[in-house]
């Protein structure tokens, strides 16, 4: 069973590596340079996958938290906690790459624009989730409180996704879904999203493995 | 090639953070395996007493 898990993890890592090489080729060689923004627009192929993974990981936190509160099985808590930790890494990167892109285009590193503000709020919510976990004196209590934060915090996800439609900000509208991207740009973006999604699942698998070893140690210490 | 520095910074930071996180996971894993092994060793010792 464990061997199958390792094999699956290695295949995912291999797939992630191949997709990452393909994504780098597409970003730096294949895709044409955008006319208005120039070469800096290529940050788009990094920032959008980071933003997508921020949303995906917190969707998994939300699902894991609901299942934990309903079933009280530790595997759901382990899934939610691991996804929150990996998710905060990608949300941090989405904010950093966004700021690096904003500086040459908007002239500022940061602006209190609806989508940026909602993403920062998301980052703070999940930082709170991780802090609730680490400060809880009792494991099950921390898991319960964190699950509540994970569920309530998810309210911010549709706000982040719809921010550009609901409020007028500096962010461009839904260019990806409304066909505003050239086919070569769309292909590059999709390959980049696939590569980073495969990497996310690799990291999630490793983090879950760590939590399982932690649980085993705790169990052995109590025996 | 204007703004090449921003592009370089974005890619460097993303990969540095990802590698840093992978490194921290590996370090935690090594530490936990050591702890688990020593715990198992202690329990085996207690079982023999």
Interface residues (C-beta under 8 A of the other chain):
Chain A: X38 X39 X40 X42 X43 X46 X47 X50 X86 X89 X92 X93 X96 X97 X100 X101 X103 X104 X199 X203 X206 X207 X209 X210 X213 X214 X216 X217 X220 X221 X223
Chain B: X1 X2 X3 X4 X6 X7 X9 X10 X11 X13 X14 X17 X18 X21 X22 X25 X28 X29 X32 X33 X35 X36 X39 X40 X43
